[in-house]
Every structure is written in C-alpha cells, then in structure tokens.
Amino acid sequence: MESHALDSFENGGVLMLAGMSALSAATENVQKVAVNTIAEIIVVSDKSYPNPFLDVTLDAVVIAADGEKLRVPAFWAGENRWAFRFASNKVGLFTWTLDCSDTNNSKLHGRAGTIKVVAYGGQNDLYRHGPIRVAKGGRHFEHADGTPFFWLADTWWKCLCKRMTWEGFQELTVDRVVKGFTVVQIVCGPYPDERFLDPRLANEGGMPYETRDFTVINPKYFDFADRRISHLIDAGISPAIVGAWGRSDCNSMEAIGVEGLKRHWRYLVARYGAYPVFWILAGEIPDNTKWGEGQWAEVANYLRNIDPYHRLLTCHTGQGRRGNAVDVNVIDFDMVGGNHDEKVAVQPATLAILTEAYSRNPAMPVLVGETCYEGHMQQGFGDTQRHIFWMNVLSGAAGHTYGAAGIWHVGVEDDPGHTGAWGSQYDWTTWTEGMNYSGATQLGIARKLLERYPWWRFEPHPEWAPGCLAAGIPGEVCFVYLPRRDIYTWDGPEIRGLDPDLEWHVYYFDPATGRKFDQGTTKAVAKDKSDPGVLFKKNVPSPQDWVLVLERAK
C-alpha cells in the first residue's frame, strides 16, 4: 500500500508481535501510519487449533484519544498467525487490546499496543479526502471531507482468479485509471456462470475454501487477493467487493447457508473493512433483501453489525427498494439492473427501473450496477454505452457501472472463463480485447464533462427538452442528451423552461470524442408568463448522439 508506515517497520504497515508481553507491546511497539491508510498488526499464538477458522474468534478493541471505541474483527492468517487491520480518518493515538474467545491463550487475549495516526501527505484521493459516505440529501456520494465522489465503475467479477495474471491485472488497472474509472466491482467468493467452487475460481494461492460449506478456509488465496485489492486502492480505485452469488445456477445460500455466509463475510470485513471499499452483499439475490426480508437480509444485518467502519453496503438485484413505511432498509445505496439486450437496455421501461428506485423514500443514491455489457454476444457497443450512461445519469443516478465482454469473466485464449447459465458460452472475447472497446473511453469522457460543473446538485428536468433526457440546476446549467436517431436526421432538441431573463452560453458536445461545437449565446423571448418560449433550437453538427450544454453566461 502507498506509504502506509512512516517509520522503519518491515513490510510497510505490518507490525509483528510474536513473543512480546502485553506490556512491551503497549510501550515499545507504537506503529505509525498516515491517516486513512492501513495499520496491520500480526500476532502469533503458541497454541494450535484443529480448525483455527472455526475454533477461534478474535477481535481488537481499539480506543481513540477522544474515547471512541471500535471492535475490529481479526482474521486467521495461516499457521499460528492472526492479524487485524485498522485505519482512521482522525489523527492521534489509538490503543488496542485483543479480545479472544479462548481467554486462556495469553498470546491472543489481553495483548495491547498503540497506533499513532498522522497526517497524510500523498495525492491519492481515497486517502487525501477520506472514506466515502452518502452525502447530505441522500442523492450522491462524497468523501469524509465533503469532496463529491462520482461512481464510474467497471465490472471485473472474476479478476481475482489466476486466469487474470498479476501482470495483466496491473495492465488493466492502469488502463482504467487513465480512462477515468473510480470503482471496480469484483467478486471475492463464489463466481457466477460456473459450477459452485469450480476449479477456475482458484488464484495463485489456490481455492478460497476447501469445503463446500465454507468451514475450511485457505488464507493463501486471500493473501494473493490482498495484493490485487491493495493495488486498486493504490491506483485510486475503490473496490466494490461482492461476497457471493445467489442465482439458481450458482446459489451460495443453498450451498453455504446463512451461518457459512456470515463466517465468510466476517472474514472479508476483517481483511478489507479498513480499506476504502464498498460492500455488495451478493449478486442476483431476491429484491426483498433490500427491505429486510429473507435469509440474505439476515446476512446483511450481520455484516452491518460487525463492520466497525460502516462501509457503504448494497446488493445486486434487478429492482429497487419497495419504499413502504414498514420497510427496514439494509442497504445504504440502491443498485438496480438494466438489460443485457442493447435494444431493451435503452427503452423507457428499462429506465423506469432506475426512476422508480429514485422516487422511493427515504432518499438514497441510486445507480445501475449491471446492464448491457459492451461487446456481450457481439452487441452493445459505443453508442449504446453512451446512451445508457447519459439516460441514467440525467435521470438522477449517482453514477454508473460499465461492463465489457472479456473482462468480467476474464476470457483468455482457449478459455472464455465461464460456461454460462445455460451450459453454453456467451463470448469468446478475451479480456485484452474487451479492455480496448471504445465505450470505456467514452464514459470517461462523459465523467470529465460532468465534473466541469457541480454535477452533484443536478436534478432531472425532462420538461426542459421534450423527447430528450435533461437535468441540471435551474438558473445555472442545463444538460440535454439527444440519442442517435436516423442516419440523415439533423434536427436539434427544442429547449424550453429555462429562465428567460438570463443569457445562456450554448455548445454541442460530442460524447464519442469530446469535441466541442460552440453555438454562441442566446436568450429566450417570453410569450407570456405561462410560456417562456423556446430558448434554443438549432440543428446538431452531424447526425449522431449529442450532449447539449447550456450554461449561464458570465
């Protein structure tokens, strides 16, 4: 990780406490780390257990100088080693004491130490601005210091497996940073579209578990997963970690059960909860999970209770919240689905999944977490990706998740990385081919355009451009998306309803290339109080999709 330890400890932010007493650990071993970065404390037991994963429960009780107390889960790290990871967005001294279920193990119970958290001097926004939370008003994300955070995610479901080499993982990370992605959705558990615990799930350390019911864990798998999760964060990308999958052909609840999934999630929280991550409870599980019903909701509530950092939690379902007064929401933001068919993905009925979720109370960020992947079964390329992005974001989404054939399943030559839900392959696309699809670049261009403006204050305003998608801030800025139409259609959108007393600077923005076509300034001539008149209507520069921007003239 980036500059985790500011002192000369070995292994960056890792502090080994092997044979020291509690007193010496507290007085002689003060680990110093930068704010929001990871302190890792490793302790070694002189007592062995038949199955440490099941036989021992270990927590670190961490107390800040102001008295705030956190119970941080620890994890079995292999052999006789246990570890806990800690991070804070506060500077100051923190003391910790180990609390072990085996109170007779003096190496794991009652030991103590100190962590000193100092200011961070680097440039990584995940550390510089702090953990991500839901902003006031409930419609977007922001860092702990109030800096807005735009969710632009890529889908890397299976990228912890060994088909994706370490070198390839680094290459893909660089590519996505350059293109402007801020989140990666990645599965750390059973994969979709393959048999339960298929050997292809293994990474360089082997399989994550040795038994179907998740009672025997393999820490070496997670050691290699650590390297990849850390690498994303060091690159400024926040991992959205998916714990399992729930569809009928890969049903984790059926195979593992509630108690097994709780153990699995405790382990994930212990290893990754201190990192700036999001949690996705599971993929393709029942919608009623979101309002607190069913077995998956029981797992979600357990996760929320043991996570000392309260990382934002959602689940991957097709529909959004119900919104009834009696509901108990177990999610912090609402992730809904789109459609993998390019023709259906852009239809009003598909958009309505998002807008229905947006309309529910209480307000929370809403976004589409899976829809038409680019190149999936040879369809859904650049213009479709642009259309999906802009229709969602201008309808209130807090961001958007993209996906590409080849990447989500880590396709390589001679192995597509899946068998499909129906026993047949979706794509033979490789991840390197998927990496270079144009849509990823174009969504990065879209994010850059939005970030020129206070996008987090945008609200949907379809009345501004009938027949188009529009959003913005009254009296300040208006964004209109005009989807691609017939090949010889040059008609531009008709803009109505903006303040007629203001002068507006107008330009067409090419969402495929980032080119800007200035249209000068304009001012509406009001007909009467009930009809402010048409503010702007000009042909588009060429017959394609366009973003029209009207900004209040200086």
C-alpha positions, -999 to +999 in steps of 0.1 A: +000+000+000+010+036-005+033+050+023+014+030+050+042+030+075+061+062+081+086+045+104+112+018+095+090-012+102+094-041+078+067-049+053+053-014+052+024-011+076+028-045+091+038-049+128+048-084+140+042-091+177+055-126+182+067-133+217+063-099+234+042-094+265+011-072+266+031-046+285+060-045+260+036-044+231+019-014+246+050+005+254+076-005+229+056-011+197+039+020+186+030+017+149+029+050+130+007+052+099-008+080+078-045+089+081-068+066+062-040+041+054-037+006+068-020-005+100-017-043+102-009-059+135+001-096+133+002-117+164+015-153+168+000-179+191+020-207+207-012-227+209-025-246+178-061-254+169-076-281+147-095-256+126-085-220+136-111-205+113-139-221+133-122-226+167-112-190+175-129-157+173-106-127+178-113-090+179-092-059+186-109-033+207-094+000+195-099+032+216-092+067+203-079+095+224-114+110+225-128+078+239-144+064+207-143+027+207-142+003+177-144-035+178-123-046+148-126-082+137-093-101+133-086-129+109-067-161+109-037-155+086-024-191+083-003-213+106-004-198+141-008-162+129-037-139+134-040-103+122-062-072+124-061-042+101-070-007+112-074+027+096-088+060+108-096+094+093-086+110+126-050+118+136-040+109+171-031+080+194-051+048+194-047+020+219-058-016+211-064-047+232-071-082+219-103-100+229-101-137+221-128-163+226-101-185+241-094-164+271-067-188+282-045-181+252-023-153+265-008-146+231-042-138+216-061-125+246-054-093+266-024-082+245-022-045+239-004-019+217-006+016+203-011+030+168-002+066+160-021+081+131-005+112+115-014+134+086-013+120+050+009+139+025+002+120-007-020+125-037-043+095-036-079+109-032-090+078-013-066+087+015-064+125+010-102+131+012-111+101+033-137+073+033-167+075+010-202+081+025-236+092+014-238+129+011-264+151+029-297+149+009-290+112+000-285+115-037-248+111-043-216+100-027-189+121-011-156+117+008-153+123+045-141+158+039-172+166+017-155+162-017-180+147-041-173+112-054-186+102-088-192+064-091-179+052-125-174+015-121-161-012-142-172-049-138-143-073-130-164-101-114-137-128-118-105-108-118-092-124-086-087-157-104-054-168-119-065-166-155-060-129-149-023-128-143-008-103-119+009-086-148-025-084-166-042-071-135-017-042-133-021-035-170-059-034-168-057-012-137-036+014-155-059+014-184-090+020-162-073+048-143-063+066-175-099+062-187-114+077-155-129+048-136-133+053-098-147+019-087-142-018-097-169-044-089-151-076-081-162-109-066-143-123-036-163-155-032-182-180-054-184-168-091-215-166-113-218-186-145-199-216-134-203-246-112-201-239-075-165-238-064-153-246-100-115-250-101-113-219-123-121-199-092-086-205-079-059-179-078-022-183-073-028-194-037-054-220-046-091-221-038-106-198-012-122-226+007-116-264+008-151-274+017-184-266+000-200-253+033-171-229+038-159-244+071-122-248+060-106-217+047-074-212+027-057-180+038-032-182+009-060-174-016-067-142+003-030-133+005-030-131-032-064-114-033-049-088-009-023-078-034-049-071-060-073-052-038-044-031-024-032-024-060-066-010-070-067+013-040-031+025-045-042+034-080-071+055-066-098+030-075-122+018-048-131-019-049-168-028-046-163-063-031-191-088-039-192-116-013-212-143-031-238-150-058-274-160-055-288-170-088-302-206-091-273-220-110-247-206-085-268-203-053-244-196-024-272-195+001-282-230-009-246-243-008-232-224+022-262-214+043-267-184+065-241-193+091-214-201+064-221-168+047-218-149+080-184-166+086-173-157+050-184-120+055-167-117+088-135-128+072-140-103+043-147-075+068-116-085+089-093-084+058-108-055+038-130-034+061-102-010+070-097-003+033-118+023+013-142-003-001-179-007-009-197-039+000-220-057-024-237-084-003-242-108-032-251-108-069-286-116-082-304-122-050-341-116-041-353-080-042-369-083-008-334-085+007-333-047+004-362-041+027-351-066+053-368-098+044-354-133+039-321-151+047-299-127+027-312-099+048-301-117+079-266-119+065-268-082+056-277-072+091-249-093+105-225-076+081-237-042+092-233-051+128-197-064+127-183-037+103-167-011+126-162+013+097-197+011+083-186+009+047-215+015+023-235-016+016-258-026-013-269-057-030-271-067-067-308-072-076-329-065-106-353-040-090-350-012-064-365-007-030-401-012-022-404+021-003-431+011+022-432+028+055-427-005+074-396-015+054-362-018+072-336-009+046-305-030+050-287-011+022-270+024+020-274+028-017-297+012-042-282-008-071-306-018-098-303-037-130-308-028-166-309-053-195-282-071-215-300-067-248-289-035-264-324-028-278-341-033-245-314-016-224-323+019-238-361+016-236-383+037-213-394+006-194-358-002-185-351+034-175-382+032-153-364+006-131-340+034-121-365+062-119-389+041-097-360+034-073-350+071-074-386+081-063-386+059-032-382+073+003-360+078+022-337+092-005-305+073-012-281+072-041-293+050-069-274+036-098-274+008-124-250-019-114-253-043-144-268-037-178-258-042-214-221-051-214-201-037-243-195-065-269-215-090-249-226-115-275-214-091-302-237-062-294-240-031-272-210-011-285-201+025-280-232+044-290-253+021-268-230+026-238-232+064-242-270+062-244-273+041-213-249+063-193-265+096-201-301+084-198-293+071-163-272+100-150-296+126-163-324+108-147-309+110-112-283+082-110-254+088-086-231+073-112-230+042-135-214+008-138-200-002-171-190-037-182-173-053-212-172-088-226-139-105-219-132-085-187-160-096-163-153-133-170-116-129-177-116-145-211-083-158-223-073-177-254-090-212-253-108-204-221-137-180-220-139-182-182-175-193-179-199-219-190-230-196-190-262-201-171-274-225-198-242-245-202-230-226-233-205-198-237-216-162-240-184-149-255-150-160-266-138-124-262-106-121-243-101-095-216-074-077-236-099-073-265-126-061-241-102-036-225-099-017-258-136-013-266-144+023-272-173+026-247-150+027-217-131+057-231-163+075-239-177+071-204-145+085-190-151+115-214-186+118-200-174+119-164-148+146-173-175+168-189-198+164-158-170+173-134-166+207-150-199+215-133-214+209-098-229+176-111-239+165-075-265+193-075-281+182-108-317+171-107-338+156-136-357+182-156-373+164-186-396+194-192-366+214-204-362+193-235-393+173-245-385+140-260-349+141-247-331+135-214-324+166-194-310+175-160-292+204-143-295+233-119-322+259-126-306+293-134-271+278-137-267+249-161-287+225-183-275+192-198-295+176-226-288+142-241-301+135-276-297+099-286-286+087-320-315+087-345-319+081-382-288+085-404-299+118-420-316+134-391-301+168-382-329+183-361-317+195-327-336+195-294-360+222-285-351+238-252-379+253-231-385+263-195-351+279-186-351+314-171-359+337-200-343+367-183-308+351-183-283+349-211-271+314-218-239+301-234-246+270-255-225+243-271-229+208-285-206+182-270-196+151-290-198+123-264-178+099-286-147+122-290-150+151-265-151+177-293-170+209-285-191+228-311-198+263-298-233+278-305-227+312-290-251+328-265-289+331-265-318+345-246-354+334-247-382+358-256-411+351-233-445+350-250-463+353-216-460+342-180-472+307-188-450+302-218-414+314-216-408+305-252-382+284-269-347+293-256-327+273-282-332+251-312-305+245-338-295+216-359-269+192-345-235+194-361-239+159-376-265+130-374-253+112-342-259+114-305-251+147-288-249+163-254-262+199-255-249+221-227-264+254-217-246+273-191-254+307-176-233+333-194-207+350-172 
